[in-house]
């Protein structure tokens, strides 16, 4: 009771709507490689029931309207990456409650029927032998016995040029094939992505809105060129439109402060996106630019309460002054 009462005061304190961010939702019938990405379905139901009871869960397209009202009890549901378990474990729950939702997708991996790059780095950190390996793409070696190896691999994939990132990924996959562990990828079914037929089915039958999550799912950070950022946005829109879906919504891959740049901000305007979302873990206020709308990533109701209190005093996310 105390948790509910405390959480209900937060919209008043922060004066604005909330956008929640999820990824996958698992029923645990299959092994999960990264539990941080896939909520247990029972916990997801608990979270959705709580917010449905205490907030007005609305269609995300409202946020792009010029007359949008910053009502304190508004809340919006978003899901990143387009995991196949969203079809199995999310869509029926939300439809039963008549709730709208949005999903941000990276078309390259859907078009090529691949998992996201960071899935393969997770797989490598788990299954490769714990020793040093030399990578031609980096012109250096990596010690896989390091306890922070997973974070280090993700950093390489995310904060290099796309060509270097792909070259490094191919080397990781080659190493896993040499050690006969690459086949382990097939058992992690929860990390499979939806195909276009399934996405269109969700749009048509489950009140889903689609947004872009870039083309390749690589951060549009300050190390990326203007040409590359424009290409990522343009290719993603073309691919989504080609599959009979229109969108003017965008969510930055990863979405932290270092994953957003002024060049990306400029490119979103030029490519005519209406709004864009970060992962800045707070609510949406009137003075927040429309291309920097924050979202809250949660794995429990307590996460929601904690993140709100934290940002009552934290000003570090004021990226553009």
Steps between C-alpha positions, in 0.01 A plus 500: 500500500783739585668426166182575306430822691859619458509419130173681439649825633784494249306628196400801711860559607638463147210662311479291187427168329713187511625278220597148609755295304508121486680249279395136509262304724570131558285213619825313587424209269837570336838595650568875506851629433445851639242512780531879517326523161216254557257544788320197639143507371348485851700806604400678179131435576548640852665815363237556230210448741653749743545773239165431336333552838690817594559673164329577171691283250462671163599486132856624448400700191349753741851617584562633149187716488544876524220528757636221724407557863761411763259326734665357807324162490582413136718199426622334179637150436796438268699189410843504338655268239191299398554168675283214385384435857315835483256326268459202729516656848422871466241548226226277652535664843478854366215416263302346784533833684439706182835675543698664217876452470796590281798301375833632368675278247830484306413371152845368401478208742139427409580507127799269550333270757774559756510565872637833621882542508516516879336158520808355331737686733303359795528155345876540449562620855308201634632218281847587366794355691631743762829603343649772280405536133647728238255700285619638167218753500639653819869429438516383860409213731214453747518292816171310535579408859435862599189520720380807304540336160132531410493878549827537310371308198183710488705818514701387197184417305324824587768767491696433184423553134242263358759332280734434794208386715392248234856380445543443872163320522600269215821416684304417816268272304796334326661424838176349630472282191859383544420392857170344392294722733329722240221241477399596856327805351211285378371415847448865597165538328395801708768705323350436156346805336159533342472475122311756289190284469475477879563871543223588255269257679564679831441839339174386342360295789664609827497882504876522448687807371840450335799732533858493376789387721756586228581264214779291653444567874820690567511815716482833317774626730746784460760270343268439202513715186215712372483287186471180701227636728291621207544162332384311810184709528421502129556127446284412798208710375528363147501140623205554735300681231582226249324257731178703492555676832551874540678656794629832626608372841858420599678354802877534535679163524617460862369852561742625766661844499802374306269335241346829385676775306422841358549355152230241574273775629553689172450192285168412667366841404621468142353149463164632628468286810238646732647390834791296637557316825801455727551274802555785745296343781260782585165640395425730205481869585384798296851643469642175357579512122278272293804309373617426855190354662614289797385148575523289814631145467366289784515143621268560797268761648776587748724597207241753395490657844879507534564660161247773563646597837852493356412748227332746732857607588709374206560761227769310303271421207470858380704419189425799280472769769 
